[in-house]
Amino acid sequence: MPQQTTTGLAAVPSFERSALRHAPDAARPERIDTLMLNVGLRCNSACPHCHHSCTPQRTEVMSRETMFQAIQFAQQVRPSLVDITGGEPELFEQLPELLTRLSEAGLTVRVRTNLFALGRTTNPDLVPLLARHRIQVLASIPDTVASNASGRDIANGWGATLPVLKILATLGYGEREGASSRRLDLAYNPPLGQMPRPQKELETEFRTALAPHGVRFDSLLAIANMPIGRYRRQLESRGAYADHLAELAAAFNPKVLGALQCRHGLEIAWDGTFWDCDFNLAAGVRPAAGPFTVAEALKNPDALGVRRIGFGPHCYACTVGAGSG
């Protein structure tokens, strides 16, 4: 198996030094606009770019006790958005209750989905529940039509994805205006080994391709693949990890440092631990200063004032193009 050379990795500049050189306060969170809850790592897929290496066999799952602590914390800090992720959140048995309690507490909530599980969920009431509580949806979409998007490509290549988008459309998702409108955003990862093309360019392509099917959406997020988890192992097997990090570092855009997710958010993992973002959770990069668990923060809310973000080399992927914000 090809091996990475220490020299190659050493040639990649420290992300923390790069960030602090341009923004001395880059390691300090500004506020908690987004509170992310990772409810577990079980997923119906095993995508090659998955930073958590999720599979149907993963057993990590949020307990009921931790779920209620997360709800209590959300009510305490009142973020602009509570963002539910995984794994695949639809496979979390307590999801309907979690969504209902957060919504009834007056919080804006978003669920991330690959659409496949949403279309095949054993809970037929889940999609109507999303609409009833005006839960936002962030849907990951295939890259099969990105380079040559057309209505035919989508109809032939998206399998179970397109029918679910159509169902969401009938419930008012993506309409952008009107009393029935509900927010639908799309998340796009480029093919492995490629940088994402300009976000506006991709957004236009997908709007044009989906319109004939009656599907509209609010915005598209082009997200660089993170060199962690399953993708990192693939890069390492080809001896390409150091080169890829160097490519990301060369594309570093300091203008997006102020908008990074970690500056304006916080994540609670399935076990109640705090993380600066979902990527740091996958990479095992803990916050540089506490609190480190939701239970600790509930007992001492003032501890949030000493938080300091932890950085790793994968953070360069959040500063490519328009960034992770």
C-alpha positions as CSV (number, residue, x, y, z in Angstrom):
1,M,0.0,0.0,0.0
2,P,1.4,3.5,-0.9
3,Q,2.6,5.4,2.1
4,Q,2.4,9.1,2.9
5,T,5.7,10.8,3.5
6,T,6.3,12.9,6.6
7,T,7.9,15.4,4.3
8,G,4.7,15.7,2.2
9,L,2.5,16.3,5.2
10,A,4.9,18.7,6.8
11,A,4.8,20.9,3.7
12,V,1.1,21.7,4.3
13,P,1.0,24.8,6.5
14,S,-0.9,24.6,9.8
15,F,-4.5,25.7,9.3
16,E,-4.6,27.4,12.6
17,R,-1.5,29.5,11.8
18,S,-3.0,30.4,8.4
19,A,-6.3,31.4,9.9
20,L,-4.9,33.4,12.8
21,R,-2.6,35.3,10.5
22,H,-5.5,36.7,8.6
23,A,-8.1,36.8,11.4
24,P,-6.6,36.9,15.0
25,D,-10.0,36.1,16.5
26,A,-10.6,33.1,14.1
27,A,-10.5,30.6,17.0
28,R,-13.1,32.5,19.0
29,P,-16.8,31.7,18.4
30,E,-18.9,34.8,17.9
31,R,-22.3,33.4,18.8
32,I,-24.5,30.3,18.5
33,D,-26.7,30.9,15.5
34,T,-26.8,27.2,14.6
35,L,-27.1,24.4,17.1
36,M,-26.4,21.1,15.4
37,L,-27.6,17.8,16.9
38,N,-26.0,14.6,15.6
39,V,-28.5,12.0,16.6
40,G,-26.4,9.0,15.5
41,L,-24.3,7.4,12.8
42,R,-26.6,4.8,11.4
43,C,-27.4,5.4,7.7
44,N,-29.0,3.5,4.9
45,S,-26.0,4.3,2.6
46,A,-22.3,4.1,2.7
47,C,-21.3,7.0,0.5
48,P,-17.6,7.2,-0.5
49,H,-17.3,10.8,0.6
50,C,-18.9,10.3,4.0
51,H,-16.8,12.0,6.7
52,H,-18.4,9.8,9.5
53,S,-18.0,6.5,7.5
54,C,-21.7,5.8,8.2
55,T,-23.3,2.5,7.3
56,P,-26.5,0.6,8.1
57,Q,-24.5,-1.3,10.8
58,R,-23.4,1.7,12.9
59,T,-24.8,1.6,16.4
60,E,-24.1,5.1,17.7
61,V,-27.4,6.7,18.7
62,M,-28.6,9.5,20.9
63,S,-30.2,8.4,24.1
64,R,-33.5,9.8,25.3
65,E,-31.8,11.5,28.2
66,T,-29.3,13.2,26.0
67,M,-32.1,14.3,23.6
68,F,-33.9,16.0,26.4
69,Q,-30.7,17.7,27.5
70,A,-30.2,18.9,24.0
71,I,-33.8,20.3,23.9
72,Q,-33.2,22.1,27.2
73,F,-30.0,23.6,25.9
74,A,-31.6,24.7,22.7
75,Q,-34.4,26.4,24.7
76,Q,-31.7,28.1,26.8
77,V,-29.5,29.5,24.0
78,R,-32.3,30.1,21.5
79,P,-30.3,29.6,18.3
80,S,-31.6,30.9,15.0
81,L,-31.6,27.3,13.7
82,V,-31.5,23.8,15.2
83,D,-29.9,21.6,12.6
84,I,-30.6,17.8,12.9
85,T,-27.9,15.6,11.2
86,G,-26.4,12.1,11.4
87,G,-26.0,9.5,9.9
88,E,-29.4,9.6,8.5
89,P,-31.8,11.3,11.0
90,E,-34.9,9.6,9.6
91,L,-33.5,6.3,11.1
92,F,-33.5,7.9,14.6
93,E,-36.7,6.5,16.2
94,Q,-37.2,9.5,18.4
95,L,-37.0,12.0,15.5
96,P,-40.7,12.8,15.4
97,E,-40.8,13.6,19.1
98,L,-37.6,15.6,18.8
99,L,-38.9,17.7,15.9
100,T,-42.3,18.3,17.6
101,R,-40.8,19.4,20.9
102,L,-38.3,21.8,19.3
103,S,-40.9,23.2,17.0
104,E,-43.4,23.7,19.9
105,A,-40.7,25.5,21.8
106,G,-40.7,28.1,19.0
107,L,-37.4,27.1,17.5
108,T,-36.6,27.0,13.8
109,V,-35.6,23.4,12.9
110,R,-33.9,21.9,9.9
111,V,-33.4,18.2,9.0
112,R,-30.6,17.0,6.8
113,T,-31.5,14.0,4.5
114,N,-30.2,12.0,1.6
115,L,-33.9,11.7,0.5
116,F,-33.6,7.9,0.0
117,A,-34.3,7.2,3.7
118,L,-37.0,9.9,3.7
119,G,-38.8,8.1,0.9
120,R,-38.5,4.7,2.5
121,T,-39.1,5.6,6.1
122,T,-41.2,3.1,8.1
123,N,-43.0,6.1,9.6
124,P,-45.5,7.3,6.9
125,D,-46.4,10.3,9.1
126,L,-42.9,11.8,9.0
127,V,-43.1,13.8,5.8
128,P,-46.5,15.4,6.8
129,L,-45.0,16.1,10.2
130,L,-42.1,18.0,8.6
131,A,-44.6,20.1,6.6
132,R,-47.0,20.7,9.5
133,H,-44.2,22.0,11.8
134,R,-42.6,23.9,8.8
135,I,-39.3,21.9,9.3
136,Q,-36.7,23.1,6.9
137,V,-35.1,20.4,4.7
138,L,-31.4,20.2,3.5
139,A,-31.3,17.5,0.9
140,S,-28.1,15.9,-0.3
141,I,-28.3,15.3,-4.1
142,P,-26.4,13.1,-6.5
143,D,-23.6,14.5,-8.6
144,T,-24.7,12.5,-11.6
145,V,-26.1,15.5,-13.5
146,A,-23.8,18.2,-12.3
147,S,-21.7,18.5,-15.4
148,N,-24.5,18.1,-17.9
149,A,-27.7,18.7,-16.1
150,S,-30.9,18.1,-18.0
151,G,-34.4,17.0,-17.2
152,R,-33.8,13.6,-18.8
153,D,-30.6,13.0,-16.8
154,I,-32.5,13.7,-13.6
155,A,-35.4,11.5,-14.5
156,N,-33.1,8.6,-15.4
157,G,-30.4,9.0,-12.8
158,W,-31.9,10.0,-9.5
159,G,-33.8,6.8,-8.6
160,A,-35.8,7.4,-5.4
161,T,-34.6,10.9,-5.0
162,L,-36.8,12.7,-7.5
163,P,-40.1,11.2,-6.3
164,V,-39.4,12.5,-2.8
165,L,-38.5,15.9,-4.1
166,K,-41.9,15.9,-5.9
167,I,-43.7,15.0,-2.7
168,L,-42.0,17.8,-0.9
169,A,-43.0,20.1,-3.7
170,T,-46.7,19.2,-3.3
171,L,-46.4,20.3,0.4
172,G,-45.0,23.7,-0.5
173,Y,-41.3,23.1,-0.2
174,G,-39.1,25.3,-2.3
175,E,-41.9,27.7,-3.3
176,R,-40.0,30.6,-1.6
177,E,-43.2,32.7,-1.4
178,G,-46.7,32.4,-0.1
179,A,-48.4,31.0,3.0
180,S,-47.6,27.4,2.1
181,S,-43.9,27.9,1.4
182,R,-41.4,25.8,3.3
183,R,-37.7,26.0,2.9
184,L,-35.8,23.4,0.8
185,D,-32.1,23.7,0.3
186,L,-29.9,21.3,-1.7
187,A,-26.4,20.2,-0.7
188,Y,-23.9,19.1,-3.4
189,N,-20.6,17.3,-3.0
190,P,-18.4,17.2,-6.2
191,P,-17.0,13.9,-7.4
192,L,-14.1,12.7,-5.2
193,G,-10.8,14.3,-6.2
194,Q,-12.5,17.4,-7.6
195,M,-13.1,20.9,-6.1
196,P,-16.7,22.2,-6.2
197,R,-17.5,24.4,-9.2
198,P,-18.9,27.9,-8.5
199,Q,-21.9,27.6,-6.3
200,K,-24.1,30.0,-8.4
201,E,-23.2,28.1,-11.5
202,L,-24.3,24.8,-10.0
203,E,-27.5,26.4,-8.6
204,T,-28.5,27.6,-12.0
205,E,-27.9,24.2,-13.6
206,F,-30.0,22.4,-11.0
207,R,-32.8,24.9,-11.1
208,T,-33.1,24.5,-14.9
209,A,-32.9,20.7,-14.6
210,L,-35.5,20.4,-11.8
211,A,-38.0,22.9,-13.0
212,P,-39.7,20.6,-15.6
213,H,-40.4,18.2,-12.8
214,G,-42.2,20.8,-10.7
215,V,-39.3,20.9,-8.2
216,R,-38.0,24.2,-6.8
217,F,-35.6,25.0,-4.1
218,D,-34.3,28.0,-2.1
219,S,-30.6,27.6,-2.5
220,L,-27.8,25.2,-3.3
221,L,-24.7,24.7,-1.1
222,A,-21.6,23.4,-2.9
223,I,-19.5,21.6,-0.2
224,A,-15.9,20.4,-0.7
225,N,-15.3,16.8,0.3
226,M,-13.7,16.5,3.6
227,P,-10.4,14.6,3.7
228,I,-11.5,12.6,6.8
229,G,-13.3,9.4,7.4
230,R,-13.8,7.2,4.4
231,Y,-12.4,9.7,1.9
232,R,-9.2,10.1,3.9
233,R,-8.7,6.3,3.9
234,Q,-9.2,6.3,0.1
235,L,-6.7,9.1,-0.4
236,E,-4.1,7.4,1.9
237,S,-4.5,4.1,0.0
238,R,-3.4,5.9,-3.1
239,G,-0.7,7.9,-1.4
240,A,-2.6,11.1,-2.3
241,Y,-3.6,12.4,1.1
242,A,-0.7,15.0,1.5
243,D,-1.2,16.2,-2.1
244,H,-4.9,16.7,-1.6
245,L,-4.3,18.7,1.7
246,A,-1.8,20.8,-0.2
247,E,-4.4,21.4,-2.9
248,L,-6.9,22.5,-0.3
249,A,-4.4,24.7,1.4
250,A,-3.5,26.4,-1.9
251,A,-7.2,27.2,-2.4
252,F,-7.5,28.8,1.0
253,N,-9.8,31.8,0.9
254,P,-9.3,34.0,4.0
255,K,-12.4,36.1,3.1
256,V,-14.7,33.4,4.4
257,L,-13.1,33.0,7.8
258,G,-15.7,35.2,9.5
259,A,-18.5,33.1,8.1
260,L,-17.3,29.6,9.0
261,Q,-19.9,27.4,10.7
262,C,-17.7,26.9,13.8
263,R,-17.7,30.7,14.4
264,H,-21.4,30.8,14.6
265,G,-22.5,27.4,15.8
266,L,-22.0,24.4,18.2
267,E,-22.7,20.7,17.9
268,I,-24.1,18.2,20.4
269,A,-23.2,14.6,19.5
270,W,-25.2,11.5,20.2
271,D,-23.3,11.0,23.5
272,G,-23.9,14.6,24.8
273,T,-20.4,15.9,24.0
274,F,-19.8,19.3,22.5
275,W,-18.0,19.8,19.2
276,D,-17.2,22.9,17.1
277,C,-18.7,21.3,14.0
278,D,-19.7,17.9,12.5
279,F,-16.4,17.6,10.7
280,N,-14.4,18.1,13.9
281,L,-16.6,15.4,15.5
282,A,-15.7,13.0,12.6
283,A,-12.0,13.9,12.8
284,G,-11.9,13.7,16.6
285,V,-10.8,17.3,17.0
286,R,-12.2,18.5,20.3
287,P,-12.8,22.1,21.3
288,A,-9.6,23.8,22.5
289,A,-11.4,25.0,25.6
290,G,-14.7,23.9,27.3
291,P,-17.3,23.3,28.2
292,F,-17.1,19.8,26.7
293,T,-20.6,18.4,27.3
294,V,-24.1,19.6,27.2
295,A,-24.6,18.5,30.8
296,E,-21.7,20.7,31.9
297,A,-23.1,23.7,30.1
298,L,-26.6,23.3,31.6
299,K,-25.0,23.3,35.1
300,N,-22.8,26.3,34.3
301,P,-24.1,28.4,31.3
302,D,-21.3,31.0,31.9
303,A,-18.8,28.4,30.8
304,L,-19.7,28.9,27.2
305,G,-17.8,32.2,27.4
306,V,-14.4,30.4,27.5
307,R,-15.0,28.3,24.4
308,R,-12.2,28.1,21.9
309,I,-12.3,26.3,18.5
310,G,-10.1,23.4,17.7
311,F,-8.6,23.2,14.2
312,G,-7.2,20.4,12.1
313,P,-5.8,20.2,8.5
314,H,-9.2,19.2,7.2
315,C,-10.5,22.7,8.1
316,Y,-8.9,23.9,4.8
317,A,-11.9,22.3,3.0
318,C,-14.2,24.8,4.7
319,T,-12.3,27.7,3.2
320,V,-12.4,26.7,-0.4
321,G,-14.6,28.8,-2.7
322,A,-17.6,30.3,-0.8
323,G,-16.6,28.4,2.4
324,S,-18.8,26.3,4.8
325,G,-20.9,29.2,6.1
